[in-house]
Amino acid sequence: MADDVLPPGEDEAFRARCRAFLDEHATGISLGGRGDPRGESRLRAAQRFQKALADEGLAGLTYPVTYGGAGMTKAHERAWRDTYSAYPNMTYDLLISHGMCLPMMAEYGTHAQKSAYLARIISAEDVWCQMFSEPGAGSDVASLQTRAERDGDEWIINGQKVWTTLAHLCAYGIIIARTDPDVPKHAGISMFIVPMDADGVEVRPIHQIDGGTHFNEVFFTDVRIGAGSLIGDLNNGWRMATAMLMYERVAIGSGTTGGITTDRTDRLIREARKRGLSHDPALRQKLMRLRTLETCLSLVAMRTRAELRAGRTPGPGGSIGKLATVEIADLHTEVSMAIAGASGVAWEDEADAFWQRQALTSLQAGIAGGTTEIQRNIIGDRVLGLPRDIGVDRGVPYKDLTVGTQTS
Ligand SMILES: Cc1cc2nc3c(=O)[nH]c(=O)nc-3n(C[C@H](O)[C@H](O)[C@H](O)COP(=O)(O)OP(=O)(O)OC[C@H]3O[C@@H](n4cnc5c(N)ncnc54)[C@H](O)[C@@H]3O)c2cc1C
């Protein structure tokens, strides 16, 4: 028997336990709207769900009990995901905290760091954010200018991050900062843990086209953090960042549930039926294409999950799932606006505002977690073995580059 499958009796009993929990708690999360521009009520609902899961002993299934996990097997994890896939996704807003920060801390954190932080991340009592992008360093994040300088037993951080999702609601963030400007740009970066309530951290909202303000600018002015906040080795932050970005692509491309899910198409089919459009042949064809793409994405996600269960760190293949989410988002927008018609542009019923908000929000799919062009570059270079981009700054000390506001 494969090591990710439980013996039949045990499997059914465990799935029944999961279903009992989900029947009670997975009641759906409102997608938020005008009353929730900063996404707080959505995040709080996700936290409540996750805390209840932890109290039930079902959170962080494969993480050790000593670090707040359930200490179960990969087979339990698989059974949980299969079961969860039939219920509404309650934990989408924990994607960064659980899909990226948690596995990073578990893989690269010291025993002291894991003891201090993992249990509260698993139960979502603390939510974590990712602070990589800067105004002059997005796709080329290794050009970042935020710096961390050692002062006795502390690091002092100065600089600015941008597009930091949910920073205003997070307890901690994982940041990458420049620790050695005298070496080439990838070689002088380190990764740290920053408490978001530390003196000198200022979070400012960014207003989005869809009316939300979920992400932020974050400014750091002489922020002092302890020497024990370093994740991994000094100046090894690029390797850490790459690992975290791989987790990000897997989290975006694989979602939080397992199995085949076609939620988005199903919702559109219901809407088309409600509006008497379900017999339109052109629409039916597009809906089938969307359903096919969603099914393919689920299968890619299941393969990625199987690789993770087999103990492999996610590789560049995660970019394939990420790219599929972009294609799905684009087609979903096209089909949903065709169904909504004029009410997707000017609505009388407030419920119809949802369609336009979703269409506007969909634009982020090809940018967040690395743009479509960057995913294609990664697949070309690291999956297909095509020649790499010319690296004009390879081997040049960071301090001699003209990047961001560093002009000489
Ligand atoms: C919804 C959302 C949430 C986000 N959340 C976070 C977060 O929590 N934390 C965080 O750190 N960041 C976050 N980001 C930022 C995101 O990672 C960056 O926006 C992204 O990496 C692109 O960087 P940029 O915006 O600076 O664009 P740029 O890098 O300036 O890119 C501009 C354009 O140039 C293209 N381009 C750039 N380089 C190349 C190249 N080598 N080859 C081909 N084309 C290229 C890009 O594809 C793009 O079309 C978020 C972004 C969004 C949209």
PDBQT file of the ligand as one rigid body, heavy atoms in Angstrom, charges set to zero:
ROOT
HETATM    1  C1  LIG A 501      -2.585  41.052  -5.538  1.00  0.00    +0.000 C 
HETATM    2  C2  LIG A 501      -1.113  41.149  -5.292  1.00  0.00    +0.000 A 
HETATM    3  C3  LIG A 501      -0.594  40.754  -4.075  1.00  0.00    +0.000 A 
HETATM    4  C4  LIG A 501       0.769  40.859  -3.826  1.00  0.00    +0.000 A 
HETATM    5  N1  LIG A 501       1.239  40.500  -2.588  1.00  0.00    +0.000 NA
HETATM    6  C5  LIG A 501       2.552  40.615  -2.325  1.00  0.00    +0.000 A 
HETATM    7  C6  LIG A 501       3.043  40.319  -1.017  1.00  0.00    +0.000 A 
HETATM    8  O1  LIG A 501       2.281  39.950  -0.108  1.00  0.00    +0.000 OA
HETATM    9  N2  LIG A 501       4.367  40.467  -0.767  1.00  0.00    +0.000 N 
HETATM   10  C7  LIG A 501       5.230  40.871  -1.745  1.00  0.00    +0.000 A 
HETATM   11  O2  LIG A 501       6.432  40.949  -1.461  1.00  0.00    +0.000 OA
HETATM   12  N3  LIG A 501       4.799  41.201  -2.988  1.00  0.00    +0.000 NA
HETATM   13  C8  LIG A 501       3.482  41.076  -3.298  1.00  0.00    +0.000 A 
HETATM   14  N4  LIG A 501       3.014  41.401  -4.554  1.00  0.00    +0.000 N 
HETATM   15  C9  LIG A 501       3.944  41.970  -5.533  1.00  0.00    +0.000 C 
HETATM   16  C10 LIG A 501       4.275  41.057  -6.712  1.00  0.00    +0.000 C 
HETATM   17  O3  LIG A 501       5.125  40.018  -6.316  1.00  0.00    +0.000 OA
HETATM   18  C11 LIG A 501       4.931  41.953  -7.779  1.00  0.00    +0.000 C 
HETATM   19  O4  LIG A 501       3.941  42.880  -8.209  1.00  0.00    +0.000 OA
HETATM   20  C12 LIG A 501       5.417  41.151  -8.971  1.00  0.00    +0.000 C 
HETATM   21  O5  LIG A 501       6.513  40.346  -8.611  1.00  0.00    +0.000 OA
HETATM   22  C13 LIG A 501       5.821  42.061 -10.154  1.00  0.00    +0.000 C 
HETATM   23  O6  LIG A 501       6.693  43.066  -9.744  1.00  0.00    +0.000 OA
HETATM   24  P1  LIG A 501       6.413  44.589 -10.139  1.00  0.00    +0.000 P 
HETATM   25  O7  LIG A 501       5.016  44.903  -9.767  1.00  0.00    +0.000 OA
HETATM   26  O8  LIG A 501       7.501  45.400  -9.552  1.00  0.00    +0.000 OA
HETATM   27  O9  LIG A 501       6.483  44.631 -11.735  1.00  0.00    +0.000 OA
HETATM   28  P2  LIG A 501       7.826  44.711 -12.650  1.00  0.00    +0.000 P 
HETATM   29  O10 LIG A 501       8.832  43.720 -12.143  1.00  0.00    +0.000 OA
HETATM   30  O11 LIG A 501       8.224  46.143 -12.696  1.00  0.00    +0.000 OA
HETATM   31  O12 LIG A 501       7.283  44.224 -14.033  1.00  0.00    +0.000 OA
HETATM   32  C14 LIG A 501       6.626  45.101 -14.965  1.00  0.00    +0.000 C 
HETATM   33  C15 LIG A 501       6.392  44.321 -16.257  1.00  0.00    +0.000 C 
HETATM   34  O13 LIG A 501       7.659  43.934 -16.852  1.00  0.00    +0.000 OA
HETATM   35  C16 LIG A 501       7.684  42.530 -17.077  1.00  0.00    +0.000 C 
HETATM   36  N5  LIG A 501       9.028  41.990 -16.840  1.00  0.00    +0.000 N 
HETATM   37  C17 LIG A 501       9.862  42.325 -15.804  1.00  0.00    +0.000 A 
HETATM   38  N6  LIG A 501      11.012  41.622 -15.892  1.00  0.00    +0.000 NA
HETATM   39  C18 LIG A 501      10.919  40.826 -17.007  1.00  0.00    +0.000 A 
HETATM   40  C19 LIG A 501      11.778  39.878 -17.632  1.00  0.00    +0.000 A 
HETATM   41  N7  LIG A 501      13.005  39.579 -17.131  1.00  0.00    +0.000 N 
HETATM   42  N8  LIG A 501      11.336  39.241 -18.759  1.00  0.00    +0.000 NA
HETATM   43  C20 LIG A 501      10.088  39.522 -19.272  1.00  0.00    +0.000 A 
HETATM   44  N9  LIG A 501       9.236  40.437 -18.726  1.00  0.00    +0.000 NA
HETATM   45  C21 LIG A 501       9.637  41.066 -17.614  1.00  0.00    +0.000 A 
HETATM   46  C22 LIG A 501       6.713  41.945 -16.073  1.00  0.00    +0.000 C 
HETATM   47  O14 LIG A 501       6.226  40.681 -16.480  1.00  0.00    +0.000 OA
HETATM   48  C23 LIG A 501       5.622  43.022 -16.039  1.00  0.00    +0.000 C 
HETATM   49  O15 LIG A 501       4.725  42.833 -17.108  1.00  0.00    +0.000 OA
HETATM   50  C24 LIG A 501       1.650  41.328  -4.839  1.00  0.00    +0.000 A 
HETATM   51  C25 LIG A 501       1.133  41.719  -6.085  1.00  0.00    +0.000 A 
HETATM   52  C26 LIG A 501      -0.232  41.640  -6.315  1.00  0.00    +0.000 A 
HETATM   53  C27 LIG A 501      -0.766  42.054  -7.651  1.00  0.00    +0.000 C 
ENDROOT
TORSDOF 0
